[in-house]
Amino acid sequence: AARLLGVAAELRAATGARRPPVEQPDHDATVAACRRALGDGYEDALAMGRLTPLGRIVERVRASAHPVRA
């Protein structure tokens, strides 16, 4: 989750997009949970996410997605 927060932060910075205010409480709760779980490792995981190339993220998402069957 911390890596994905880093990815999202990087995408927002690159595009100038802002987090919708309605999402802020969930974001804050996720950050707090990650900090509790990872301790000092949180900042490292966040940085790893920020440095991960977008293409690699897309590949991982596609690889983990389950096919939808009709």
N, CA and C of each residue as an Amber inpcrd file, in Angstrom:
protein
   210
   0.8280000  -1.1930000   0.0000000   0.0000000   0.0000000   0.0000000
   0.8720000   1.2560000   0.0000000   1.9550000   1.2310000   0.7470000
   2.8270000   2.4060000   0.7990000   3.4660000   2.6650000  -0.5620000
   3.8320000   1.6040000  -1.2410000   4.3900000   1.7820000  -2.5900000
   3.3490000   2.3860000  -3.5220000   2.1260000   1.9060000  -3.4330000
   1.0700000   2.4610000  -4.2860000   0.7770000   3.9140000  -3.9450000
   0.8880000   4.2700000  -2.6740000   0.7440000   5.6830000  -2.3050000
   1.8370000   6.5090000  -2.9830000   3.0390000   5.9590000  -3.0510000
   4.1270000   6.6460000  -3.7320000   3.8790000   6.7780000  -5.2220000
   3.3730000   5.7110000  -5.8320000   3.0310000   5.7610000  -7.2550000
   1.9890000   6.8380000  -7.4960000   0.9430000   6.8460000  -6.6810000
  -0.1270000   7.8270000  -6.8460000   0.3940000   9.2420000  -6.6610000
   1.2610000   9.4450000  -5.6860000   1.8280000  10.7730000  -5.4590000
   2.6370000  11.2350000  -6.6650000   3.4020000  10.3130000  -7.2370000
   4.2120000  10.6530000  -8.4030000   3.3300000  10.9780000  -9.6090000
   2.2870000  10.1990000  -9.8050000   1.3690000  10.4710000 -10.9150000
   0.6770000  11.8200000 -10.7480000   0.2680000  12.1290000  -9.5270000
  -0.3590000  13.4370000  -9.2870000   0.6300000  14.5700000  -9.5570000
   1.8650000  14.3940000  -9.1210000   2.8790000  15.4290000  -9.3370000
   3.1550000  15.6160000 -10.8250000   3.2070000  14.5060000 -11.5510000
   3.5230000  14.5740000 -12.9840000   2.3930000  15.1830000 -13.8050000
   1.1750000  14.9850000 -13.3560000   0.0210000  15.4530000 -14.1300000
  -0.6070000  16.7230000 -13.5810000  -0.2120000  17.1110000 -12.3780000
  -0.8200000  18.2840000 -11.7480000  -2.1900000  17.9930000 -11.1580000
  -2.5530000  16.7200000 -11.1190000  -3.8550000  16.3430000 -10.5620000
  -3.8320000  16.4880000  -9.0450000  -4.9820000  16.7980000  -8.5060000
  -5.1020000  16.9060000  -7.0540000  -5.9870000  15.7840000  -6.5370000
  -5.7280000  15.3900000  -5.2960000  -6.5760000  14.3940000  -4.6620000
  -7.8950000  15.0780000  -4.3150000  -9.0230000  14.4870000  -4.7000000
 -10.3100000  15.0810000  -4.3390000 -10.4430000  15.1610000  -2.8150000
 -10.9240000  16.2670000  -2.3000000 -11.0560000  16.4160000  -0.8400000
 -11.8390000  15.2810000  -0.1780000 -12.8070000  14.7420000  -0.8770000
 -13.6100000  13.6580000  -0.3030000 -12.7650000  12.4100000  -0.0380000
 -11.6380000  12.2620000  -0.7300000 -10.7600000  11.1050000  -0.5500000
  -9.7260000  11.3010000   0.5560000  -9.5800000  12.5230000   1.0640000
  -8.5320000  12.8140000   2.0370000  -8.6290000  11.9730000   3.3190000
  -9.8210000  11.8010000   3.8980000  -9.8710000  10.9810000   5.1210000
  -9.3960000   9.5380000   4.8970000  -9.7810000   8.9270000   3.7810000
  -9.3190000   7.5680000   3.4910000  -7.8100000   7.5390000   3.2590000
  -7.3090000   8.5460000   2.5650000  -5.8630000   8.6360000   2.3260000
  -5.1240000   8.7390000   3.6620000  -5.5800000   9.6230000   4.5270000
  -4.9270000   9.8090000   5.8250000  -4.9500000   8.5220000   6.6510000
  -6.0720000   7.8060000   6.6090000  -6.1790000   6.5460000   7.3510000
  -5.2210000   5.4950000   6.7770000  -5.0850000   5.4550000   5.4700000
  -4.1800000   4.4980000   4.8310000  -2.7320000   4.8220000   5.1740000
  -2.3850000   6.1020000   5.1300000  -1.0260000   6.5090000   5.4860000
  -0.7340000   6.1290000   6.9360000  -1.6690000   6.3980000   7.8290000
  -1.4670000   6.0720000   9.2500000  -1.2870000   4.5690000   9.4470000
  -2.0930000   3.7640000   8.7640000  -1.9780000   2.3070000   8.8840000
  -0.6360000   1.8220000   8.3420000  -0.2070000   2.3800000   7.2270000
   1.0930000   2.0090000   6.6530000   2.2260000   2.3910000   7.5920000
   2.1450000   3.5710000   8.1600000   3.2000000   3.9990000   9.0960000
   3.2640000   3.0830000  10.3150000   2.0960000   2.6910000  10.8250000
   2.0780000   1.7720000  11.9750000   2.6870000   0.4280000  11.5920000
   2.3240000  -0.0680000  10.4320000   2.7840000  -1.3900000  10.0110000
   4.2670000  -1.4170000   9.6460000   4.7280000  -0.3600000   8.9940000
   6.0920000  -0.3550000   8.4590000   7.0990000   0.3990000   9.3130000
   6.6170000   1.2510000  10.1910000   7.5350000   2.0380000  11.0120000
   8.4720000   2.8640000  10.1410000   9.7540000   2.7300000  10.4150000
  10.7560000   3.4900000   9.6630000  10.8170000   3.0970000   8.1870000
  10.2900000   1.9470000   7.8420000  10.3040000   1.4970000   6.4570000
   9.2720000   2.1820000   5.5680000   8.3580000   2.9350000   6.1830000
   7.3090000   3.5900000   5.3980000   7.8970000   4.5330000   4.3530000
   8.7920000   5.3890000   4.7540000   9.3630000   6.3770000   3.8220000
  10.1060000   5.6920000   2.6780000  10.7970000   4.5930000   2.9940000
  11.5030000   3.8450000   1.9380000  10.5140000   3.2530000   0.9390000
   9.4260000   2.6660000   1.4450000   8.4230000   2.0780000   0.5580000
   7.7570000   3.1560000  -0.2930000   7.4720000   4.2960000   0.3020000
   6.8750000   5.4070000  -0.4320000   7.8190000   5.8610000  -1.5490000
   9.0900000   5.9900000  -1.2310000  10.0820000   6.4020000  -2.2320000
  10.2050000   5.3700000  -3.3390000  10.1460000   4.0930000  -2.9900000
  10.2140000   3.0460000  -4.0160000   9.0510000   3.1850000  -4.9890000
   7.8790000   3.4680000  -4.4530000   6.7160000   3.6670000  -5.3110000
   6.8860000   4.8560000  -6.2320000   7.4150000   5.9360000  -5.6970000
   7.6120000   7.1430000  -6.5040000   8.6100000   6.9040000  -7.6290000
   9.5480000   5.9950000  -7.4170000  10.5950000   5.7390000  -8.4070000
  10.2610000   4.6150000  -9.3810000   9.1720000   3.9040000  -9.1440000
   8.7980000   2.7920000 -10.0150000   8.2440000   3.3240000 -11.3270000
   8.7940000   2.8830000 -12.4510000   8.2790000   3.3370000 -13.7440000
   6.8130000   2.9220000 -13.9250000   6.0380000   3.8100000 -14.5160000
   4.6180000   3.5580000 -14.7100000   4.3800000   2.2590000 -15.4850000
   5.1850000   1.9850000 -16.4910000   5.0270000   0.7640000 -17.2650000
   5.1160000  -0.4830000 -16.4010000   6.0050000  -0.4690000 -15.4340000
   6.1480000  -1.6170000 -14.5310000   4.9040000  -1.7780000 -13.6580000
   4.3410000  -0.6740000 -13.2100000   3.1200000  -0.7360000 -12.4040000
   1.9890000  -1.3430000 -13.2250000   1.8370000  -0.8790000 -14.4550000
   0.7800000  -1.3990000 -15.3250000   0.9780000  -2.8970000 -15.5390000
   2.2090000  -3.3320000 -15.7770000   2.4890000  -4.7600000 -15.9640000
   2.0790000  -5.5630000 -14.7350000   2.4090000  -5.0740000 -13.5620000
   2.0710000  -5.7890000 -12.3270000   0.5630000  -5.8610000 -12.1140000
  -0.1100000  -4.7740000 -12.4000000  -1.5710000  -4.7750000 -12.2440000
  -2.1940000  -5.7710000 -13.2100000  -1.7540000  -5.7400000 -14.4420000
  -2.2840000  -6.6930000 -15.4250000  -1.9940000  -8.1290000 -15.0310000
  -0.8090000  -8.3880000 -14.5310000  -0.4340000  -9.7450000 -14.1560000
  -1.2430000 -10.2490000 -12.9710000  -1.6600000  -9.3600000 -12.1010000
  -2.3890000  -9.7910000 -10.9090000  -3.8990000  -9.7690000 -11.1150000
  -4.3670000  -9.1940000 -12.2100000  -5.8010000  -9.1070000 -12.4500000
  -6.3650000 -10.4790000 -12.8070000  -7.5300000 -10.7290000 -12.3100000
  -8.2150000 -11.9790000 -12.6170000  -9.1190000 -11.7350000 -13.8160000
  -9.1100000 -12.6400000 -14.7770000  -9.9770000 -12.4430000 -15.9410000
 -11.4500000 -12.4840000 -15.5280000 -12.2090000 -11.6400000 -16.1600000
 -13.6510000 -11.5980000 -15.9020000 -14.3190000 -12.5830000 -16.8370000
 -15.1350000 -13.4240000 -16.2820000 -15.8500000 -14.4080000 -17.0950000
 -17.3230000 -14.0650000 -17.1010000 -17.8790000 -14.1010000 -18.2880000
 -19.2960000 -13.7690000 -18.4300000 -20.1510000 -15.0010000 -18.2820000
